[in-house]
Amino acid sequence: MFLLERPIAMDSYNLHISASIGIACFPQDGYSPELLIKNADIAMYEAKEQGKGQFVFYEDSLKEDIDENMTLSNDLYSAIDNNQFELVYQPQVDATTQEINGFEALIRWHHPERGLQAPAKFIPLAERTELIIPIGEWVIRTAMAQQKKWQEQTGKRLRMAVNLSTKQLKMADFVNVIEYALLEFDGDPASFELEITESIFMEDTTLMLNQLKQIKDMGMAIAIDDFGTEYSSLSYLKKLPMDRIKIPKTFIDGIGHNEKDEAIIVSTIVLGLKLGCRTIAEGVETEKQLLFLKQHGCEEIQGYYFYQPMQAQKIEHELFNYYKRSNGLICLPAHKITATYQYYM
């Protein structure tokens, strides 16, 4: 493996390659050459999943996982046509006023036989099969239609955020997808936000950065999600047209327990301020976390301390009814409004 990592000189360039190795052993992994090669291939794909440059020995559990994923992948093809997807919405709250100023749209898959499937289960499959393209377009159109309805109901500009895959940003016509959705739903680009992850920096960024700049020129906001958990590069941050930095739950959980997590949070808030970006903390669950974030200037909060992800009708029946009763303010944590909420998980 180390020999393969050495650069290969070709003309005036140094080529860097990597290898992923799958290993199957005779006789426990098969008696025939065909079966051994097949199982070694399964192990090789697992090595790639672990980040490339790895080697993995075949295990029966790997085949079981592949069979499971193949079944789910096949079912994904019909999920949109059969209306098996649903969006739920988690409110985003101003840290100072505790007023709801936006929502993040989160996808759920109601599998007819397996029940509710977590996004972590099917989104990677959707990306591998390119199904993330039609699924992502469905999410954008559905969220935009919902946002338009809510803005009409409340008379308030409520931000709507959706997550993007790098696969979507690699589409040459992705900007057209956004433009068509805005036209179809008479959308408000100034209150629609697209969230990307740092994995964008691990790809060929030229096309994606150009697409993001075009989207930004439309008036839409760009947020970088899970900041600091993947590949943080300050040289790329100065090129990225972003408006919001999302501090992940991974660091929020360390408040009061881990000084390094707290230092990272404070540094991220300061960085956001210097770059002219707002900061929003995800996964806030306790008052102690909220007070720490407010003390250090974090501007927005998202998490179970205020609200869990909720179905659209729950938001309309509960939060917007409260909105009307409170003469135009959506405020207070949900647990202080009523103790009878039944949240959708």
Contacts in CASP RR format, 6 or more apart in sequence:
PFRMAT RR
TARGET T0000
AUTHOR 0000-0000-0000
METHOD contacts of the structure
MODEL  1
MFLLERPIAMDSYNLHISASIGIACFPQDGYSPELLIKNADIAMYEAKEQ
GKGQFVFYEDSLKEDIDENMTLSNDLYSAIDNNQFELVYQPQVDATTQEI
NGFEALIRWHHPERGLQAPAKFIPLAERTELIIPIGEWVIRTAMAQQKKW
QEQTGKRLRMAVNLSTKQLKMADFVNVIEYALLEFDGDPASFELEITESI
FMEDTTLMLNQLKQIKDMGMAIAIDDFGTEYSSLSYLKKLPMDRIKIPKT
FIDGIGHNEKDEAIIVSTIVLGLKLGCRTIAEGVETEKQLLFLKQHGCEE
IQGYYFYQPMQAQKIEHELFNYYKRSNGLICLPAHKITATYQYYM
1 19 0 8 1.000
1 21 0 8 1.000
1 53 0 8 1.000
1 55 0 8 1.000
4 17 0 8 1.000
4 18 0 8 1.000
4 19 0 8 1.000
5 16 0 8 1.000
5 17 0 8 1.000
5 18 0 8 1.000
7 14 0 8 1.000
7 15 0 8 1.000
7 16 0 8 1.000
8 14 0 8 1.000
8 15 0 8 1.000
8 16 0 8 1.000
8 17 0 8 1.000
9 15 0 8 1.000
18 52 0 8 1.000
18 53 0 8 1.000
19 52 0 8 1.000
19 53 0 8 1.000
20 44 0 8 1.000
20 45 0 8 1.000
20 47 0 8 1.000
20 48 0 8 1.000
20 51 0 8 1.000
20 52 0 8 1.000
20 53 0 8 1.000
20 54 0 8 1.000
20 55 0 8 1.000
21 44 0 8 1.000
21 47 0 8 1.000
21 53 0 8 1.000
21 54 0 8 1.000
21 55 0 8 1.000
21 56 0 8 1.000
22 40 0 8 1.000
22 41 0 8 1.000
22 42 0 8 1.000
22 43 0 8 1.000
22 44 0 8 1.000
22 46 0 8 1.000
22 47 0 8 1.000
22 55 0 8 1.000
22 56 0 8 1.000
22 57 0 8 1.000
22 58 0 8 1.000
23 40 0 8 1.000
23 43 0 8 1.000
23 55 0 8 1.000
23 56 0 8 1.000
23 57 0 8 1.000
23 58 0 8 1.000
24 30 0 8 1.000
24 36 0 8 1.000
24 37 0 8 1.000
24 39 0 8 1.000
24 40 0 8 1.000
24 43 0 8 1.000
24 57 0 8 1.000
24 58 0 8 1.000
25 57 0 8 1.000
25 58 0 8 1.000
26 36 0 8 1.000
29 35 0 8 1.000
29 36 0 8 1.000
29 39 0 8 1.000
29 40 0 8 1.000
29 58 0 8 1.000
30 36 0 8 1.000
30 39 0 8 1.000
39 58 0 8 1.000
39 63 0 8 1.000
40 58 0 8 1.000
42 58 0 8 1.000
42 62 0 8 1.000
42 63 0 8 1.000
42 66 0 8 1.000
43 56 0 8 1.000
43 57 0 8 1.000
43 58 0 8 1.000
43 59 0 8 1.000
43 62 0 8 1.000
44 56 0 8 1.000
45 66 0 8 1.000
46 56 0 8 1.000
46 62 0 8 1.000
47 53 0 8 1.000
47 54 0 8 1.000
47 55 0 8 1.000
47 56 0 8 1.000
48 54 0 8 1.000
50 56 0 8 1.000
56 62 0 8 1.000
69 125 0 8 1.000
72 111 0 8 1.000
72 114 0 8 1.000
72 117 0 8 1.000
72 121 0 8 1.000
72 122 0 8 1.000
72 125 0 8 1.000
73 125 0 8 1.000
73 128 0 8 1.000
73 129 0 8 1.000
73 131 0 8 1.000
75 111 0 8 1.000
76 122 0 8 1.000
76 125 0 8 1.000
76 126 0 8 1.000
76 129 0 8 1.000
76 131 0 8 1.000
76 135 0 8 1.000
77 131 0 8 1.000
78 84 0 8 1.000
79 85 0 8 1.000
79 109 0 8 1.000
79 111 0 8 1.000
79 135 0 8 1.000
80 134 0 8 1.000
80 135 0 8 1.000
80 138 0 8 1.000
82 112 0 8 1.000
84 109 0 8 1.000
84 110 0 8 1.000
84 111 0 8 1.000
84 112 0 8 1.000
85 107 0 8 1.000
85 108 0 8 1.000
85 109 0 8 1.000
85 110 0 8 1.000
85 135 0 8 1.000
85 138 0 8 1.000
86 107 0 8 1.000
86 108 0 8 1.000
86 109 0 8 1.000
86 110 0 8 1.000
86 311 0 8 1.000
87 105 0 8 1.000
87 106 0 8 1.000
87 107 0 8 1.000
87 108 0 8 1.000
87 139 0 8 1.000
87 142 0 8 1.000
87 143 0 8 1.000
87 146 0 8 1.000
87 312 0 8 1.000
88 105 0 8 1.000
88 106 0 8 1.000
88 108 0 8 1.000
88 309 0 8 1.000
88 310 0 8 1.000
88 311 0 8 1.000
88 312 0 8 1.000
88 344 0 8 1.000
89 103 0 8 1.000
89 104 0 8 1.000
89 105 0 8 1.000
89 106 0 8 1.000
89 146 0 8 1.000
89 309 0 8 1.000
89 310 0 8 1.000
89 311 0 8 1.000
89 312 0 8 1.000
89 315 0 8 1.000
90 103 0 8 1.000
90 104 0 8 1.000
90 106 0 8 1.000
90 302 0 8 1.000
90 303 0 8 1.000
90 307 0 8 1.000
90 308 0 8 1.000
90 309 0 8 1.000
90 310 0 8 1.000
91 100 0 8 1.000
91 102 0 8 1.000
91 103 0 8 1.000
91 302 0 8 1.000
91 306 0 8 1.000
91 307 0 8 1.000
91 310 0 8 1.000
91 315 0 8 1.000
91 319 0 8 1.000
92 100 0 8 1.000
92 101 0 8 1.000
92 102 0 8 1.000
92 103 0 8 1.000
92 104 0 8 1.000
92 159 0 8 1.000
92 161 0 8 1.000
92 280 0 8 1.000
92 300 0 8 1.000
92 301 0 8 1.000
92 302 0 8 1.000
93 99 0 8 1.000
93 100 0 8 1.000
93 101 0 8 1.000
93 300 0 8 1.000
93 301 0 8 1.000
93 302 0 8 1.000
93 306 0 8 1.000
93 307 0 8 1.000
94 100 0 8 1.000
94 101 0 8 1.000
94 299 0 8 1.000
94 300 0 8 1.000
94 301 0 8 1.000
95 290 0 8 1.000
95 293 0 8 1.000
95 294 0 8 1.000
95 297 0 8 1.000
95 298 0 8 1.000
95 299 0 8 1.000
95 300 0 8 1.000
95 301 0 8 1.000
96 294 0 8 1.000
96 299 0 8 1.000
97 331 0 8 1.000
98 306 0 8 1.000
98 331 0 8 1.000
98 332 0 8 1.000
98 333 0 8 1.000
99 329 0 8 1.000
99 330 0 8 1.000
99 331 0 8 1.000
100 158 0 8 1.000
100 307 0 8 1.000
100 319 0 8 1.000
100 330 0 8 1.000
100 331 0 8 1.000
101 158 0 8 1.000
101 159 0 8 1.000
101 300 0 8 1.000
102 158 0 8 1.000
102 159 0 8 1.000
102 160 0 8 1.000
102 161 0 8 1.000
103 147 0 8 1.000
103 158 0 8 1.000
103 159 0 8 1.000
103 160 0 8 1.000
103 161 0 8 1.000
103 315 0 8 1.000
104 161 0 8 1.000
104 162 0 8 1.000
104 163 0 8 1.000
104 195 0 8 1.000
104 302 0 8 1.000
105 139 0 8 1.000
105 142 0 8 1.000
105 143 0 8 1.000
105 146 0 8 1.000
105 160 0 8 1.000
105 161 0 8 1.000
105 162 0 8 1.000
105 163 0 8 1.000
106 119 0 8 1.000
106 163 0 8 1.000
106 309 0 8 1.000
107 119 0 8 1.000
107 123 0 8 1.000
107 135 0 8 1.000
107 139 0 8 1.000
108 116 0 8 1.000
108 117 0 8 1.000
108 119 0 8 1.000
109 116 0 8 1.000
109 117 0 8 1.000
109 119 0 8 1.000
109 122 0 8 1.000
110 116 0 8 1.000
110 117 0 8 1.000
111 117 0 8 1.000
123 132 0 8 1.000
123 165 0 8 1.000
125 131 0 8 1.000
126 132 0 8 1.000
126 135 0 8 1.000
127 165 0 8 1.000
127 167 0 8 1.000
130 167 0 8 1.000
132 165 0 8 1.000
132 167 0 8 1.000
132 168 0 8 1.000
133 167 0 8 1.000
133 168 0 8 1.000
133 171 0 8 1.000
136 162 0 8 1.000
136 164 0 8 1.000
136 165 0 8 1.000
136 168 0 8 1.000
137 177 0 8 1.000
137 181 0 8 1.000
139 162 0 8 1.000
139 163 0 8 1.000
140 162 0 8 1.000
140 177 0 8 1.000
140 178 0 8 1.000
140 181 0 8 1.000
141 181 0 8 1.000
141 184 0 8 1.000
141 185 0 8 1.000
143 160 0 8 1.000
143 162 0 8 1.000
144 160 0 8 1.000
144 181 0 8 1.000
144 182 0 8 1.000
144 184 0 8 1.000
144 185 0 8 1.000
144 187 0 8 1.000
144 192 0 8 1.000
145 185 0 8 1.000
146 160 0 8 1.000
146 312 0 8 1.000
147 158 0 8 1.000
147 160 0 8 1.000
147 187 0 8 1.000
147 188 0 8 1.000
147 191 0 8 1.000
147 192 0 8 1.000
148 185 0 8 1.000
148 186 0 8 1.000
148 187 0 8 1.000
148 188 0 8 1.000
150 158 0 8 1.000
150 315 0 8 1.000
150 316 0 8 1.000
150 320 0 8 1.000
151 157 0 8 1.000
151 158 0 8 1.000
151 188 0 8 1.000
151 191 0 8 1.000
153 316 0 8 1.000
153 320 0 8 1.000
154 320 0 8 1.000
154 323 0 8 1.000
154 328 0 8 1.000
154 330 0 8 1.000
156 323 0 8 1.000
156 328 0 8 1.000
156 330 0 8 1.000
157 188 0 8 1.000
157 190 0 8 1.000
157 191 0 8 1.000
158 191 0 8 1.000
159 191 0 8 1.000
159 192 0 8 1.000
159 193 0 8 1.000
159 221 0 8 1.000
160 191 0 8 1.000
160 192 0 8 1.000
160 193 0 8 1.000
161 192 0 8 1.000
161 193 0 8 1.000
161 194 0 8 1.000
161 195 0 8 1.000
161 223 0 8 1.000
162 192 0 8 1.000
162 193 0 8 1.000
162 194 0 8 1.000
162 195 0 8 1.000
163 195 0 8 1.000
163 196 0 8 1.000
163 225 0 8 1.000
164 194 0 8 1.000
164 195 0 8 1.000
164 196 0 8 1.000
166 196 0 8 1.000
166 197 0 8 1.000
166 199 0 8 1.000
166 200 0 8 1.000
166 203 0 8 1.000
166 208 0 8 1.000
168 174 0 8 1.000
168 177 0 8 1.000
169 196 0 8 1.000
169 200 0 8 1.000
169 207 0 8 1.000
169 208 0 8 1.000
169 211 0 8 1.000
169 212 0 8 1.000
170 203 0 8 1.000
170 207 0 8 1.000
170 208 0 8 1.000
171 177 0 8 1.000
172 207 0 8 1.000
174 211 0 8 1.000
175 211 0 8 1.000
175 214 0 8 1.000
175 215 0 8 1.000
178 215 0 8 1.000
178 218 0 8 1.000
178 220 0 8 1.000
179 218 0 8 1.000
181 187 0 8 1.000
182 189 0 8 1.000
182 192 0 8 1.000
182 218 0 8 1.000
189 218 0 8 1.000
189 219 0 8 1.000
189 220 0 8 1.000
190 219 0 8 1.000
190 220 0 8 1.000
190 221 0 8 1.000
192 220 0 8 1.000
192 221 0 8 1.000
193 220 0 8 1.000
193 221 0 8 1.000
193 222 0 8 1.000
193 223 0 8 1.000
193 243 0 8 1.000
193 244 0 8 1.000
194 212 0 8 1.000
194 215 0 8 1.000
194 220 0 8 1.000
194 221 0 8 1.000
194 222 0 8 1.000
194 223 0 8 1.000
195 223 0 8 1.000
195 224 0 8 1.000
195 225 0 8 1.000
195 246 0 8 1.000
196 212 0 8 1.000
196 222 0 8 1.000
196 223 0 8 1.000
196 224 0 8 1.000
196 225 0 8 1.000
197 224 0 8 1.000
197 225 0 8 1.000
197 226 0 8 1.000
197 230 0 8 1.000
198 224 0 8 1.000
198 226 0 8 1.000
198 227 0 8 1.000
198 228 0 8 1.000
198 229 0 8 1.000
198 230 0 8 1.000
198 231 0 8 1.000
198 232 0 8 1.000
198 233 0 8 1.000
199 230 0 8 1.000
199 231 0 8 1.000
200 208 0 8 1.000
200 240 0 8 1.000
201 230 0 8 1.000
201 231 0 8 1.000
201 233 0 8 1.000
201 236 0 8 1.000
202 230 0 8 1.000
202 231 0 8 1.000
205 236 0 8 1.000
205 239 0 8 1.000
209 239 0 8 1.000
209 240 0 8 1.000
212 222 0 8 1.000
212 240 0 8 1.000
212 241 0 8 1.000
213 241 0 8 1.000
215 222 0 8 1.000
216 222 0 8 1.000
216 241 0 8 1.000
221 243 0 8 1.000
221 244 0 8 1.000
222 240 0 8 1.000
222 241 0 8 1.000
222 242 0 8 1.000
222 243 0 8 1.000
222 244 0 8 1.000
223 242 0 8 1.000
223 243 0 8 1.000
223 244 0 8 1.000
223 245 0 8 1.000
223 246 0 8 1.000
223 280 0 8 1.000
224 237 0 8 1.000
224 240 0 8 1.000
224 242 0 8 1.000
224 244 0 8 1.000
224 245 0 8 1.000
224 246 0 8 1.000
225 246 0 8 1.000
225 248 0 8 1.000
226 246 0 8 1.000
226 248 0 8 1.000
226 250 0 8 1.000
226 282 0 8 1.000
227 245 0 8 1.000
227 246 0 8 1.000
227 247 0 8 1.000
227 248 0 8 1.000
227 268 0 8 1.000
228 248 0 8 1.000
228 264 0 8 1.000
228 268 0 8 1.000
229 248 0 8 1.000
229 250 0 8 1.000
237 275 0 8 1.000
238 275 0 8 1.000
242 275 0 8 1.000
242 277 0 8 1.000
243 277 0 8 1.000
243 278 0 8 1.000
244 277 0 8 1.000
244 278 0 8 1.000
244 279 0 8 1.000
244 280 0 8 1.000
244 300 0 8 1.000
245 268 0 8 1.000
245 271 0 8 1.000
245 272 0 8 1.000
245 275 0 8 1.000
245 277 0 8 1.000
245 278 0 8 1.000
245 279 0 8 1.000
245 280 0 8 1.000
246 279 0 8 1.000
246 280 0 8 1.000
246 281 0 8 1.000
246 282 0 8 1.000
246 302 0 8 1.000
247 265 0 8 1.000
247 268 0 8 1.000
247 269 0 8 1.000
247 279 0 8 1.000
247 280 0 8 1.000
247 281 0 8 1.000
247 282 0 8 1.000
247 298 0 8 1.000
248 282 0 8 1.000
249 282 0 8 1.000
249 283 0 8 1.000
250 261 0 8 1.000
251 261 0 8 1.000
251 264 0 8 1.000
251 265 0 8 1.000
251 268 0 8 1.000
252 261 0 8 1.000
252 265 0 8 1.000
252 281 0 8 1.000
252 282 0 8 1.000
252 283 0 8 1.000
252 284 0 8 1.000
252 285 0 8 1.000
252 289 0 8 1.000
252 293 0 8 1.000
253 261 0 8 1.000
254 261 0 8 1.000
254 262 0 8 1.000
255 261 0 8 1.000
255 262 0 8 1.000
255 265 0 8 1.000
255 288 0 8 1.000
255 289 0 8 1.000
255 292 0 8 1.000
255 293 0 8 1.000
256 262 0 8 1.000
256 288 0 8 1.000
256 292 0 8 1.000
262 292 0 8 1.000
265 281 0 8 1.000
265 292 0 8 1.000
265 293 0 8 1.000
265 296 0 8 1.000
265 298 0 8 1.000
266 296 0 8 1.000
268 279 0 8 1.000
269 279 0 8 1.000
269 296 0 8 1.000
269 297 0 8 1.000
269 298 0 8 1.000
272 278 0 8 1.000
272 279 0 8 1.000
273 279 0 8 1.000
278 299 0 8 1.000
278 300 0 8 1.000
279 297 0 8 1.000
279 298 0 8 1.000
279 299 0 8 1.000
279 300 0 8 1.000
280 298 0 8 1.000
280 299 0 8 1.000
280 300 0 8 1.000
280 301 0 8 1.000
280 302 0 8 1.000
281 289 0 8 1.000
281 293 0 8 1.000
281 298 0 8 1.000
281 300 0 8 1.000
281 301 0 8 1.000
281 302 0 8 1.000
282 302 0 8 1.000
282 303 0 8 1.000
283 302 0 8 1.000
283 303 0 8 1.000
283 304 0 8 1.000
284 290 0 8 1.000
284 293 0 8 1.000
284 301 0 8 1.000
284 302 0 8 1.000
284 303 0 8 1.000
284 304 0 8 1.000
284 305 0 8 1.000
284 306 0 8 1.000
285 303 0 8 1.000
285 304 0 8 1.000
285 305 0 8 1.000
286 305 0 8 1.000
287 305 0 8 1.000
289 305 0 8 1.000
290 301 0 8 1.000
290 305 0 8 1.000
293 301 0 8 1.000
305 333 0 8 1.000
306 333 0 8 1.000
306 334 0 8 1.000
307 333 0 8 1.000
307 334 0 8 1.000
307 343 0 8 1.000
308 343 0 8 1.000
308 344 0 8 1.000
308 345 0 8 1.000
309 343 0 8 1.000
309 344 0 8 1.000
309 345 0 8 1.000
310 318 0 8 1.000
310 319 0 8 1.000
310 343 0 8 1.000
310 344 0 8 1.000
311 344 0 8 1.000
314 341 0 8 1.000
314 342 0 8 1.000
314 343 0 8 1.000
314 344 0 8 1.000
318 337 0 8 1.000
318 338 0 8 1.000
318 341 0 8 1.000
319 330 0 8 1.000
319 334 0 8 1.000
320 330 0 8 1.000
322 330 0 8 1.000
322 337 0 8 1.000
322 338 0 8 1.000
323 329 0 8 1.000
323 330 0 8 1.000
334 341 0 8 1.000
END
